[in-house]
Amino acid sequence: MDQRDYNDFLDTLYDAALAPELWIPVMERFADMLGGNSAVLSQLNIEDGRGDSTVVRVDPAMRGVYLDHFAHINPLHLVEDSAAYLREWAPRILTDEDWMPKARLVATEYYNDFLKPLDIHSVLMIRLAKRGADISVLNVNRPRRTGQFGRAEIDLAHGLHPHFIRAFNLCQKLGEVQESRDGMAAALDRSPHGLFLIDDTGQVRHVNRTGEALIAAGHGLTLCERRLAASAPDASRQLQALIARVTSPDRSQRTGGSMAVPAPPRRLPLSLTVAPLASERFSFVRNRLSAIVCVTDLESGASMPEQTLRNLFGLTAAEARVAIAFFEGCTSKEAAESLGLSFHTVRVQLARIFEKTQTNRQADLVRLMMSAVGADIQ
């Protein structure tokens, strides 16, 4: 895939955050990129098996067949201990062979009576989000003749994985509303998240009610000459760089991003996601490169309780307390002092936290925790 096609795909993926009907062409195109013949975006409750799915390139009648029987015997979904599974769940990429030996899969009724008639031999499972016991996964399927997913396809999926997570979570936060262009502003106003639509000059062209309230509160964000800025200089520079990148005329730069904005005297920061925007959907930013900034107030009905971290990432109670300290802005020394631990103990626990959350820097850890909190806000 050349860079132009890759950039064009990212544009469509981020458009799907605001236009859920675009998930179908996104899934079709992604399947083609990976040599797949079909794809399924499923949202499943791992405890009771109930859920919903969006399927492409599969006979729609097979959805009913699956729900009536095969959903209950699908070895790629069934888990013996749902509580343990949910504790260990992390947003990562797996193949069916990571989940179980291929020889075992092809010996099952599920493979022979459901997958095989659909010309599915291999499955790439791309985990996107978890809310309680509900998990969201994008599966891409390949036929036997094209072989198992190779390193090149898996590496491509890994490169796109953060963008899929960001677009999917943004779509969830916006309530997956489908509105006409004239009604989109009213739809955005119903969101509990602060939403700022920004053009390529950096000027804010529309703010929803929640965004206006955040600005009026004066905690972390300001509007100066119609430009969105953070009160903290370093955070403001980072925000401006994100906006400039997302609205860049160089399409390879328009990839979106996330950050935390300090909001003193409040304990928790604001969580920001910046994504490219299809300007033709909005009359107030039409014909310009533009961006949407989604702001989640982590202290507005959201928190990062110890049990949430333990459930999400399998942390021990002690590790969860250390992670929360970093989430709240502490340094290693400050975390040690506040928790009554030695500096060495905090560093050892931080290393274990990095391993369990598949991060390697404190900034990445905080971003991951903010995504976890934001995903739980309705």
Buried (B, 14 or more C-beta within 10 A) or exposed (E): EEEEEBBBBBBBBBBBBBBBEBBBBBBBBBBBBBBBBBBBBBBBBBBEBEBEBBBBBBEEEBBEBBBEBBBEEBBBBBBEEBEEBBBBBEBEBBBBBEBEEBEEBBEBEBBEEBBBEBBBBBBBBBBBBBBEBBBBBBBBBBBEEBEBBEEEBBEBBEEBBBBBBBBBBBBBBBBBBEBEEEEBBEBBBEBBBBBBBBBBEBBBBBBBBBBBEBBEEEBBBBBEEEBBBBBBEEBBEBBBEBBEBBBBEEBEEBBBBBBBBBBEEBEBBBBBBBBBBBBEBBEBBEEBBBBBBBBBBBBBEBEBEBEBBBBBBBBBEBBBBBBBBBBBBBEBEBBBBBBEBEEEBBBBBBEBBBEBBEBEEBEEBBBBBBBBBBBBBE
